[in-house]
Amino acid sequence: MEWLDLPMPPKGSTVAVGMSGGVDSTLVALLLKEHGCQVIGITMSTWDKAFSLPPSKDGIRSSCYGPDEQIDINQCKEFCKTQNIPHYVINVQKVYRQQVLEYFKTEYRSGRTPNPCVRCNPTVKFGALLTEAINHGINFDYFCTGHYAKLVRPKNDLRQLYFGTEKIKNLNNDSQEIRPVMISAATDITKDQTYFLCRLSSEVLEKVRFPLANFTKKQVFQMAQDRNLKAASRGESQDFIPDIYLDILFGDKPSVPGDIVDLSGKKLGKHRGIEHYTIGQRRGLGVSVGKPIYVHSIDAVENKVILSEEKDLFCKELIADDWVWSGGYAPEEPFNAFVKIRLASKPAEARIAPIKDGSYKITFMDSQRAVAPGQAAVVYLENTIMGGGIISKGTE
């Protein structure tokens, strides 16, 4: 398939830049200004004092959600002031709490392992943030962020990627081509963030741009340093919520202890609540059997954590539902592609087949380790996202 890179916002266009205070988004704002765009900085406020989380002791923000968000807001304001860029803080606290925090807690208490960033991007960062900005009278032609990802459009019908040129003639009665905006891997594959963006619709992506797509992180830091940006001295963005905060996050109601068992059902100990465990976890299990042992699965109905040896963590198939497909085209026939089951995993060759109720069975050529319900399964062809679903279960 041949691809067309989406062009950057043209000179004179009005561009809203989602700013976090970090080097990536700060550089994006400055590059677009240098390009001749009318830049507006917008920063989302998610912290609503819902939890008694301790503030930073060293003036460095410890997580993307927490009482330290004012540190980032102040840095964004300072930069925008020096560059004569309008800056707005957009309150998305209510939506963030409902769509990310409550979802996060509910999923863990159901024995699943959610990915908050995969959830946050479509509902908050590329959803509520933009809606609220427009509601505040902030008008813009494009929305840009510092994500490391490319936006492309296929030169030919998207369905050719799935089935080839000849087959697509029989897949649809109309002759209209499907050529949506799609997310493709960044130049710096070590910083590639496409996995987190898998649930953004092609409709939303039409007015989105990622100006850092073709740069490496090293180049980004160099460009920031050349421009004397303070953000160049900041560290990398931190996780959603550090582990030390999780007990506080789940403190709204008591954890329910239960049994830790092995695959045969033999009791090995007691767990302190299934929300504190994830598939593949080895540390902090509180049991010893004389050999390395891991969380194999979680039975929310029986309130049990099941442990196994590492060899038992591998499975050949999984079922995923709740899909978002590029261009809104959901394949109705099986096809081969590559699938990532977590951010850190490599895309693995697999057969993807529709089954029922919008679910798909993914059969891997090589068994995959620690398939976790609740995580995203992201389908790639030619390093481009075809769709993203949520894993419901792994099978032997």
Rosetta blueprint (number, residue, H / E / L):
1 M L
2 E L
3 W E
4 L E
5 D E
6 L L
7 P L
8 M L
9 P L
10 P L
11 K L
12 G L
13 S L
14 T E
15 V E
16 A E
17 V E
18 G E
19 M L
20 S L
21 G L
22 G L
23 V H
24 D H
25 S H
26 T H
27 L H
28 V H
29 A H
30 L H
31 L H
32 L H
33 K H
34 E H
35 H H
36 G L
37 C L
38 Q E
39 V E
40 I E
41 G E
42 I E
43 T E
44 M E
45 S E
46 T L
47 W L
48 D L
49 K L
50 A L
51 F L
52 S L
53 L L
54 P L
55 P L
56 S L
57 K L
58 D L
59 G L
60 I L
61 R L
62 S L
63 S L
64 C L
65 Y L
66 G L
67 P L
68 D L
69 E H
70 Q H
71 I H
72 D H
73 I H
74 N H
75 Q H
76 C H
77 K H
78 E H
79 F H
80 C H
81 K H
82 T H
83 Q L
84 N L
85 I L
86 P L
87 H E
88 Y E
89 V E
90 I E
91 N E
92 V L
93 Q H
94 K H
95 V H
96 Y H
97 R H
98 Q H
99 Q H
100 V H
101 L H
102 E H
103 Y H
104 F H
105 K H
106 T H
107 E H
108 Y H
109 R H
110 S L
111 G L
112 R L
113 T L
114 P L
115 N L
116 P H
117 C H
118 V H
119 R H
120 C H
121 N H
122 P H
123 T H
124 V H
125 K H
126 F H
127 G H
128 A H
129 L H
130 L H
131 T H
132 E H
133 A H
134 I H
135 N H
136 H L
137 G L
138 I L
139 N L
140 F L
141 D L
142 Y E
143 F E
144 C E
145 T L
146 G L
147 H L
148 Y L
149 A L
150 K E
151 L E
152 V E
153 R E
154 P E
155 K L
156 N L
157 D L
158 L L
159 R H
160 Q H
161 L H
162 Y H
163 F H
164 G L
165 T L
166 E L
167 K H
168 I H
169 K H
170 N H
171 L L
172 N L
173 N L
174 D L
175 S L
176 Q L
177 E L
178 I L
179 R L
180 P L
181 V L
182 M E
183 I E
184 S E
185 A L
186 A L
187 T L
188 D L
189 I H
190 T H
191 K H
192 D L
193 Q L
194 T H
195 Y H
196 F H
197 L H
198 C L
199 R L
200 L L
201 S L
202 S H
203 E H
204 V H
205 L H
206 E L
207 K L
208 V E
209 R E
210 F L
211 P L
212 L L
213 A L
214 N L
215 F L
216 T L
217 K H
218 K H
219 Q H
220 V H
221 F H
222 Q H
223 M H
224 A H
225 Q H
226 D H
227 R L
228 N L
229 L L
230 K H
231 A H
232 A H
233 S H
234 R L
235 G L
236 E L
237 S L
238 Q L
239 D L
240 F L
241 I L
242 P L
243 D H
244 I H
245 Y H
246 L H
247 D H
248 I H
249 L H
250 F L
251 G L
252 D L
253 K L
254 P L
255 S L
256 V L
257 P L
258 G E
259 D E
260 I E
261 V E
262 D E
263 L L
264 S L
265 G L
266 K L
267 K E
268 L E
269 G E
270 K E
271 H E
272 R L
273 G L
274 I H
275 E H
276 H H
277 Y L
278 T L
279 I L
280 G L
281 Q L
282 R L
283 R L
284 G L
285 L L
286 G L
287 V L
288 S L
289 V L
290 G L
291 K L
292 P L
293 I L
294 Y E
295 V E
296 H E
297 S E
298 I E
299 D E
300 A L
301 V L
302 E L
303 N L
304 K E
305 V E
306 I E
307 L E
308 S E
309 E L
310 E H
311 K H
312 D H
313 L H
314 F E
315 C E
316 K E
317 E E
318 L E
319 I E
320 A E
321 D E
322 D E
323 W E
324 V E
325 W E
326 S H
327 G H
328 G H
329 Y L
330 A L
331 P L
332 E L
333 E L
334 P L
335 F E
336 N E
337 A E
338 F E
339 V E
340 K E
341 I L
342 R L
343 L L
344 A L
345 S L
346 K L
347 P L
348 A E
349 E E
350 A E
351 R E
352 I E
353 A E
354 P E
355 I L
356 K L
357 D L
358 G L
359 S L
360 Y E
361 K E
362 I E
363 T E
364 F E
365 M E
366 D E
367 S E
368 Q E
369 R E
370 A L
371 V L
372 A L
373 P L
374 G L
375 Q L
376 A E
377 A E
378 V E
379 V E
380 Y E
381 L E
382 E L
383 N L
384 T E
385 I E
386 M E
387 G E
388 G E
389 G E
390 I E
391 I E
392 S E
393 K E
394 G E
395 T E
396 E L
